[in-house]
């Protein structure tokens, strides 16, 4: 059971709830803050003072006073008018991450929402009622207003939700799950949709997968190193200590572990002075991406425990402050950086694949790694596919955060596009996994031709995992089927435990 107190949630816990359906709860210590904040909202309503989102309209309408008797209608109108999403629905795991992060932010006790409303959303999460949230429509400025409005619709008996694999009306999904729909009180609609939880939820899952990709990339690259009879002195710890970048040092250490005991790669290779950059500079290239991913991981770890509501309620001081914590710029920049870091894993991986299939570069192996070239095309077009994915990533890696379009009659005159950055990072991650899978497929073929018995113990373990599903290719076969198997190996991180059983834990 994951406790949501607004301060201690981790990315690993986000993954456990989002993908493994672990349940969450609001601990007792958070209840007082939530109720205290709500009590302050009630007292402000009685005082009659003008407070944004409680007794005023929203955005450009913030100067328009709302009558007390219209407070409930104001919150309902906010949700239905802001539910302007378009495109395909977000995956259920992303929706669960969004719900979890929104509850966690509210649990901090600075949003003025009723505990009962929070418990409705928490029960939906625990019982598997997943609102249908279209993936597009957020500017990432006043938070993720559009997608979060779709999250709220089933709570008030509207919209759509997925329940036990079936897409239903929001009211029917709630009925089947035994969860009463609610009426939103003053401030609650705004409290539920003013925040960065969509970009952050998507980003949290993506950066978690990116950390695993770092290990996969080093393992697969090591297999290529052996197929290319690489010079391992380039990975000497002294070289990397002189530069001092932690990611580079970690990647080089991984490569030393992975290649220990190899009879194909060695500190000196007769007739060879140095390897090409895509081999020799693996620690520098992979390491730079590792450092970027570490930065993003830290930024996302902060944001999943951030209070990104507006206005913020400070009941101890009696203050209500209208600020801008909902602005997605901290996530937008970080997730654009993540996208670029992931794209580079694919970029250099495709270059290694090219070296493996190119008869002028591939260590005297057969052209395109097929014994009977001409009649057979071998791995020729597998490299094409990798090149296409890399090119697509270059387009996707254009930063979303450098764009801005004013909205709400120029009241919101700078927006982050952070949710676009998050979605792009996920697409680049998927492409990078596919490109590395193609390198795994190709490197396995080449290593088999060089002699699997000559592989280092660690890379032999990776080779054996590959061969459990993917055979050596003697004659042309339907390649995409084998590539899909390799992709599953990468996505499911099946190489990592097999290799770490030999090397100990990799960085």
Secondary structure in CASP SS format (residue, H / E / C, confidence):
PFRMAT SS
TARGET T0000
AUTHOR 0000-0000-0000
METHOD secondary structure of the structure
MODEL  1
X C 1.00
X E 1.00
X E 1.00
X C 1.00
X C 1.00
X C 1.00
X C 1.00
X C 1.00
X C 1.00
X C 1.00
X H 1.00
X H 1.00
X H 1.00
X H 1.00
X H 1.00
X H 1.00
X H 1.00
X H 1.00
X H 1.00
X H 1.00
X C 1.00
X C 1.00
X C 1.00
X E 1.00
X E 1.00
X C 1.00
X C 1.00
X H 1.00
X H 1.00
X H 1.00
X H 1.00
X H 1.00
X H 1.00
X H 1.00
X H 1.00
X H 1.00
X H 1.00
X H 1.00
X H 1.00
X H 1.00
X H 1.00
X H 1.00
X H 1.00
X H 1.00
X H 1.00
X H 1.00
X H 1.00
X C 1.00
X C 1.00
X C 1.00
X C 1.00
X C 1.00
X C 1.00
X C 1.00
X C 1.00
X E 1.00
X C 1.00
X C 1.00
X H 1.00
X H 1.00
X H 1.00
X H 1.00
X H 1.00
X C 1.00
X E 1.00
X C 1.00
X C 1.00
X H 1.00
X H 1.00
X H 1.00
X H 1.00
X H 1.00
X H 1.00
X H 1.00
X H 1.00
X H 1.00
X H 1.00
X H 1.00
X H 1.00
X H 1.00
X H 1.00
X H 1.00
X C 1.00
X C 1.00
X C 1.00
X E 1.00
X E 1.00
X E 1.00
X E 1.00
X C 1.00
X C 1.00
X H 1.00
X H 1.00
X H 1.00
X H 1.00
X H 1.00
X H 1.00
X H 1.00
X H 1.00
X H 1.00
X H 1.00
X H 1.00
X H 1.00
X H 1.00
X H 1.00
X H 1.00
X C 1.00
X C 1.00
X C 1.00
X C 1.00
X C 1.00
X C 1.00
X C 1.00
X C 1.00
X H 1.00
X H 1.00
X H 1.00
X H 1.00
X H 1.00
X H 1.00
X H 1.00
X H 1.00
X H 1.00
X H 1.00
X H 1.00
X H 1.00
X H 1.00
X C 1.00
X E 1.00
X E 1.00
X E 1.00
X C 1.00
X C 1.00
X E 1.00
X E 1.00
X E 1.00
X C 1.00
X C 1.00
X C 1.00
X C 1.00
X C 1.00
X C 1.00
X C 1.00
X C 1.00
X H 1.00
X H 1.00
X H 1.00
X H 1.00
X H 1.00
X H 1.00
X H 1.00
X H 1.00
X H 1.00
X H 1.00
X H 1.00
X H 1.00
X C 1.00
X C 1.00
X C 1.00
X E 1.00
X E 1.00
X E 1.00
X E 1.00
X C 1.00
X C 1.00
X E 1.00
X E 1.00
X E 1.00
X E 1.00
X H 1.00
X H 1.00
X H 1.00
X H 1.00
X H 1.00
X H 1.00
X H 1.00
X H 1.00
X C 1.00
X C 1.00
X C 1.00
X C 1.00
X C 1.00
X C 1.00
X C 1.00
X C 1.00
X C 1.00
X C 1.00
X H 1.00
X H 1.00
X H 1.00
X H 1.00
X H 1.00
X H 1.00
X C 1.00
X C 1.00
X C 1.00
X H 1.00
X H 1.00
X H 1.00
X H 1.00
X H 1.00
X H 1.00
X H 1.00
X H 1.00
X H 1.00
X H 1.00
X H 1.00
X H 1.00
X H 1.00
X H 1.00
X H 1.00
X H 1.00
X H 1.00
X H 1.00
X H 1.00
X H 1.00
X H 1.00
X H 1.00
X H 1.00
X H 1.00
X H 1.00
X H 1.00
X H 1.00
X H 1.00
X H 1.00
X H 1.00
X H 1.00
X C 1.00
X C 1.00
X C 1.00
X E 1.00
X H 1.00
X H 1.00
X H 1.00
X H 1.00
X C 1.00
X H 1.00
X H 1.00
X H 1.00
X H 1.00
X H 1.00
X C 1.00
X C 1.00
X C 1.00
X C 1.00
X H 1.00
X H 1.00
X H 1.00
X H 1.00
X H 1.00
X H 1.00
X H 1.00
X H 1.00
X H 1.00
X H 1.00
X H 1.00
X H 1.00
X H 1.00
X H 1.00
X C 1.00
X C 1.00
X C 1.00
X C 1.00
X C 1.00
X C 1.00
X E 1.00
X C 1.00
X C 1.00
X E 1.00
X C 1.00
X C 1.00
X E 1.00
X C 1.00
X C 1.00
X C 1.00
X C 1.00
X H 1.00
X H 1.00
X H 1.00
X H 1.00
X C 1.00
X H 1.00
X H 1.00
X H 1.00
X H 1.00
X H 1.00
X H 1.00
X H 1.00
X H 1.00
X H 1.00
X H 1.00
X H 1.00
X H 1.00
X H 1.00
X H 1.00
X H 1.00
X H 1.00
X H 1.00
X H 1.00
X H 1.00
X H 1.00
X H 1.00
X H 1.00
X C 1.00
X C 1.00
X C 1.00
X C 1.00
X C 1.00
X C 1.00
X C 1.00
X C 1.00
X E 1.00
X E 1.00
X E 1.00
X C 1.00
X C 1.00
X C 1.00
X C 1.00
X E 1.00
X E 1.00
X E 1.00
X C 1.00
X C 1.00
X C 1.00
X C 1.00
X C 1.00
X C 1.00
X C 1.00
X H 1.00
X H 1.00
X H 1.00
X H 1.00
X H 1.00
X H 1.00
X H 1.00
X H 1.00
X H 1.00
X H 1.00
X H 1.00
X H 1.00
X H 1.00
X H 1.00
X H 1.00
X H 1.00
X H 1.00
X H 1.00
X H 1.00
X H 1.00
X H 1.00
X H 1.00
X H 1.00
X H 1.00
X H 1.00
X H 1.00
X H 1.00
X H 1.00
X H 1.00
X C 1.00
X C 1.00
X C 1.00
X C 1.00
X C 1.00
X C 1.00
X C 1.00
X C 1.00
X C 1.00
X H 1.00
X H 1.00
X H 1.00
X C 1.00
X C 1.00
X C 1.00
X E 1.00
X C 1.00
X C 1.00
X E 1.00
X C 1.00
X C 1.00
X C 1.00
X H 1.00
X H 1.00
X H 1.00
X H 1.00
X H 1.00
X H 1.00
X H 1.00
X H 1.00
X H 1.00
X H 1.00
X H 1.00
X H 1.00
X H 1.00
X H 1.00
X H 1.00
X H 1.00
X H 1.00
X C 1.00
X C 1.00
X C 1.00
X H 1.00
X H 1.00
X H 1.00
X C 1.00
X C 1.00
X C 1.00
X C 1.00
X E 1.00
X C 1.00
X C 1.00
X C 1.00
X C 1.00
X E 1.00
X C 1.00
X C 1.00
X C 1.00
X C 1.00
X C 1.00
X H 1.00
X H 1.00
X H 1.00
X H 1.00
X H 1.00
X H 1.00
X H 1.00
X H 1.00
X H 1.00
X H 1.00
X H 1.00
X H 1.00
X H 1.00
X H 1.00
X H 1.00
X H 1.00
X H 1.00
X H 1.00
X H 1.00
X H 1.00
X H 1.00
X H 1.00
X H 1.00
X H 1.00
X H 1.00
X H 1.00
X H 1.00
X H 1.00
X H 1.00
X H 1.00
X H 1.00
X H 1.00
X H 1.00
X C 1.00
X H 1.00
X H 1.00
X H 1.00
X C 1.00
X C 1.00
X H 1.00
X H 1.00
X H 1.00
X H 1.00
X H 1.00
X H 1.00
X H 1.00
X H 1.00
X H 1.00
X H 1.00
X H 1.00
X H 1.00
X H 1.00
X C 1.00
X C 1.00
X C 1.00
X C 1.00
X C 1.00
X C 1.00
X C 1.00
X C 1.00
X C 1.00
X H 1.00
X H 1.00
X H 1.00
X H 1.00
X H 1.00
X H 1.00
X H 1.00
X H 1.00
X H 1.00
X H 1.00
X H 1.00
X H 1.00
X H 1.00
X C 1.00
X C 1.00
X H 1.00
X H 1.00
X H 1.00
X H 1.00
X H 1.00
X H 1.00
X H 1.00
X H 1.00
X H 1.00
X H 1.00
X C 1.00
X C 1.00
X C 1.00
X C 1.00
END
